[in-house]
Amino acid sequence: MAETFFDVCVIGAGPGGYVTAIRAAQLGMKTAIIEKQHLGGICLNWGCIPTKALLRSAEIFHYMKHAGNYGLACDNLSFDIEKVIGRSRGVSKQLNSGVGHLLKKNKVTIIDGSGSLKGGGKVAVKDKEGKALPDVAAKHIIVATGARPRVLPGLEPDRKLVWTYFEALKPDIFPEKLLVIGSGAIGIELASFYHTLGADVTVVEVMKQIMPVEDAEISAIARKQMEKSGLKILTEAKVMKLDKRANAVTCTIEDKDGKTSHVTVDRVISAVGVQGNIENIGLENTKVKTDRGCIVADGYGNTDEPGVYAIGDVAGPPMLAHKAEHEGVICIEKIAGLPNVHSMEKTQIPGCTYCYPQVASVGLTEAKAKEQGYKVKVGRFPFLGNGKAIALGEPDGLIKTVFDEKTGQLLGAHMVGAEVTELIQGYVVAMGLETTEAELMQTVFPHPTLSEMMHESVLDAYGKVIHM
Amino acid sequence: MPIKILMPALSPTMTEGNLAKWHKKEGDTIESGDLIAEIETDKATMEVEAVDEGVLGKILVAEGTAEVAVNTVIALLLEEGEDASALAGADTSGGAAPAVAPAAPAPAAAPAPAGAPAAPAPKPAAPASSGGRVFATPLARRIAAQEGIDIAAVQGSGPQGRIVKRDVEAAVKGGGAKAAPSAGPAAATAAAAPVAAAPMVTVDDPVFQNMPAFDAVPNSSMRKIIASRLTASARDIPHFNISADVAIDKLLKARKELNDRDGADYKISVNDFVIKAVAVALKRCPDVNAAYTEAAILNFKKADISIAVAIDGGLITPIIKDAGSLGLADISAKAKELAGKARDGKLQPEEFQGGTFTISNLGMFGVKSFNSIINPPQGGILSVGAGEQRPVVKDGALGVATMMSLTLAVDHRCIDGAAAAGFMKELKGILEDPISLLL
């Protein structure tokens, strides 16, 4: 590598890092990106994308199982887990090379290796064998090192019997019996995948509800539907101990009253959250501060060290790819001095969970809105009242909207049911444009679509619902 | 260059009007202040005065033309030394921004019939003040309306400078709308058009450099609230004042008798009488005990009287609730208690938020009479001057009486002249004959 001086150096080529690098290059900055493993990061290789590929297989399998509901026949149903996994890996690979292409197209210098801050605007780089490469100097260094699975003492993944999402996405066997610790997006999606393909799955969640960040009403509906399909869910429960045998694990679970029970499974998935990758990146050589496993940064990615910025998961929750991308763009546009750059409105970051049924939300839950002192108007519309939902054979679900009674601001929207992950963006746009209930009511929603429920939910909040 | 005479905006909400009559002909010499035309709106007919002087060179919008958009060029004025040749090719484009289409020049020789299509009206949302379209999110507009902020004067920070929620919230916090930079050359001649909020002068403005040294006292939150509410009130509420002199000799006599009674544990002031009399008069004239809202005029069923009390760093208006139903001793006690709490900063929110009418009394400073700014959303405020002996003519003879001047300011959107005058008559009657309160 001939040149080692850049305007911008991004450490980590996950969705936050590579988007930031592309934007930097577009703004005319000479940009380098350092990646130690995969372009596209966890999201593309071990997270968002490969899970969606798996869940698509599971979804089709689900419909095949229920083909009779649609007047179709599909006998002798089976699946080949290796092919299902193979497809998922193929999807990741395709997109991974796509990221490489985009970076090259934008003339971003890609450095294979691990970057570590040296202070004074320099980054030390080591290749995969640990051999030192020339230092990279840059005016602006953006740390986008992402996050990794959190490890709880006593429940440490051994990556054989106790999996993290890495192993769960590339399993050695198809587990007949599976225990999933944690019901956040990662846990519940993996549970949903294995359950749909026929595994006997138990989910253990320490909080009162599954998907603890979601609206309680939505979470309860999702839970009811999952339990109806046979998924076992234990809330306010803790996994106390894992007794590993040769090819099975006996789990000791304590419920909220302190009573213990045991369940023996083939594999355990630990999905108890993720934590920032702040180690071994040379933070000690800088004034960068950390808090609870993440780098402390302001709304524009500025850390306590001038010239060093942090974005994405490593800069704190919510740890979502789209948050990382957006944060990266804000950071680099602020560095470039573009006008009207504002820090992100964190209440307008949508979240999607692709379990069955799907869950999607943006903004404040009803409980959070009330906690913050809003007087709210709440609208609800069930899938059962929507023609398209009935035609699809998906009559279960709910769309819920939360408005500030005083100003008509849409504070939050929460959905459970078929395709809601594709619907939520309508409300996100509405929130971003600061529409009130009036504009949403005046908007024409196409018939017949699931999106009509978004209209009806708003109408319901103001006592004007039609189809209920 | 001939001077453009623009269709003026006679009210902040006016977007178009009818050109009812020209008082001047082409070729007439015009002095500043001359009456040149009459404009009709849905509410009234108003006269337009010349701002500049010169010779009326060309009338572009004929008498009788309806629906002329604000800021349309209606005529051209030739400056001293210019002759008619200057009119050829003169720019007749409208006074302001893109929302206002250029005027369709109607040649003077062939006056357009009434109702002839004039320039298309600008979008109703366009504030008359800047003439241009204001880009603001629906939520920002709604919050601005709720908080009484002039959205046109807020500086936008959203995409393309759009005004978003945080801008309006900052304007609310900062005490009033920040003035936006002038939109362009525009409306210099549209003198009748109200201008956007006056540009906020900052402490480091160079204008202060050649002025004496000063202490900069940072604006307290009370000061900011006073600034924002009263700026909005003075700008947005069409105030008018009426005044009356009241003879208070009988009142003073009654007061003395009451205060001199054996065992009196009260000391009733003239102001206590005024509070009582105002509350009773408001009950008799509910049209004046009112608030204007977008959809309806609210006529309150009780008169809760706000009393302006000067305190350190500002003023506050504690409320005597349903003062009409209280006796003078109770009013006196309540007024003292509230004024004391106000000075100690111990008023509870419900004690100073929500009155229906305000009384401001500066009589103790020897002020004869003054005007007040309405305390929104109330519809009226009474300014009370000092009671003083003045020569009066009664039954053809000169005499001496103790007189007090009262000035009422009301919101014309909800209270008209006759209603205000009726209230003053009632109030004067009570104060001049206080024993009538017993009836």
Interface residues (C-beta under 8 A of the other chain):
Chain A: N340 H342 K406 T407 G408 Q409 L433 E434 T435 T436 A438 E439
Chain B: T137 P138 L139 A140 R142 I143 Q146 S157 G158 P159 G161 V164 K165
